[in-house]
Amino acid sequence: MPKVTFLPSGQSIEIDEETTLREAAHLLNVSVHDRCGGMGACCNCIVTIQEGQENVCPKSVVEEAVFYLSPNDRLSCQCRLTGDVVVKTI
């Protein structure tokens, strides 16, 4: 199972590949500033992949439409893992 570590808190959790980063954050009570309930509509749940960029799914159509996301920025509600990552919450 992939492991995600959230910075700056350092909290980590192992999740299955169907779990989004948003859901993992909520399991640890890590704030990702989501306002739309995980639908990708608010674009506020941005996290930055610090390590393990190769272990995240490709960006969704919703994420591709958000022009201000840098290459390592993801919407936590749209991002699933295939391996271990370290992410920074904003």
Residue pairs with C-beta under 8 A, 6 or more apart in sequence:
1 14
1 15
1 16
1 17
2 14
2 15
2 16
2 17
2 55
2 81
2 82
2 83
2 84
2 85
3 12
3 13
3 14
3 15
3 84
3 85
4 12
4 13
4 15
4 21
4 24
4 81
4 84
4 85
4 86
4 87
5 11
5 12
5 84
5 85
5 86
5 87
6 12
6 24
6 25
6 28
6 30
6 47
6 87
6 88
6 89
7 50
7 86
7 87
7 88
7 89
8 88
8 89
9 28
9 30
9 89
11 28
11 30
13 24
13 27
13 28
15 23
15 24
15 27
15 81
17 80
17 81
17 82
18 80
19 80
19 81
20 38
20 76
20 77
20 78
20 79
20 80
21 32
21 47
21 74
21 76
21 77
21 79
21 80
21 81
21 87
22 32
22 34
22 38
22 45
22 76
22 77
22 79
23 38
25 31
25 32
25 47
25 76
25 89
26 32
30 89
31 89
32 45
32 47
32 76
32 89
33 44
33 45
33 46
33 89
33 90
34 42
34 44
34 45
34 76
34 77
35 42
35 44
36 42
36 44
36 77
38 45
38 77
39 77
40 60
40 62
40 63
40 75
40 77
40 78
43 66
43 75
45 75
45 76
45 77
46 69
46 73
46 74
46 75
46 76
46 90
47 73
47 74
47 76
47 79
47 87
47 88
47 89
47 90
48 70
48 72
48 73
48 74
48 87
48 88
48 90
49 56
49 72
49 73
49 74
49 85
49 86
49 87
50 72
50 85
50 86
50 87
50 88
51 84
51 85
51 86
52 81
52 83
52 84
52 85
52 86
53 72
53 85
54 83
55 81
55 82
55 83
55 84
55 85
56 74
56 79
56 80
56 81
56 82
56 85
57 79
57 80
57 81
57 82
59 69
59 74
59 78
60 75
60 78
62 75
62 78
63 69
63 74
63 75
63 78
63 79
66 75
69 75
74 87
76 87
